[in-house]
Amino acid sequence: MDASMAHVAATEFARDDFDINDSMFENVGERRNVLSDWMFRAAIALIFVLEGTEKFSSDPHSTWVSLFQQIGVGQWFRYVTGAVEVLGAVLVLVPWTVTAGLALLACTMAAATLIVLFVIGRPADGVFPGLFFIGLAAFYWNRRRR
């Protein structure tokens, strides 16, 4: 065996035994992605279930009651918004409806941002729903690329 053939054999041996694209490593990466995906989806669902159910409070001194009074559409809109947030949270947890849930929640946060900015006129209060919108869009974008 000459030197070039020995080099090729050594290279093939190294590639076969120490290839980082080995299926063992690919499975580990996929499991980690699935776990982190479930963790993010659970966190999103928890946040929106909590926020959505808060909107069903009948306390007249609730911040949600006063906020929706300032919007001026009526308290029915508060109940619909709460139901949409809870529905979106449930959709995010079901694997085949994640995209619909993320889209529903992102649209809700975009609308909340615009309402707080232009209807109520408090730009500083639009930061949180705007950040939620960006976070939901980024999470969707990351899931879409897989």
BELPEKA-V850386 format. One record per pair of residues at least 12 apart in sequence whose C-alpha atoms are under 6 Angstrom apart, sorted by the first residue. I is the first residue (numbers start at 1). GAP is how many residues later the second one is. Records with the same first field share a line. If there is no record, write none. Layout:
BEGIN
I: GAP, GAP
END
This chain:
BEGIN
45: 44
48: 37, 41
49: 37
52: 30, 33, 34
55: 27
56: 23
88: 13, 16, 17
106: 27, 30
109: 20, 24
110: 23
113: 13, 16, 17
END
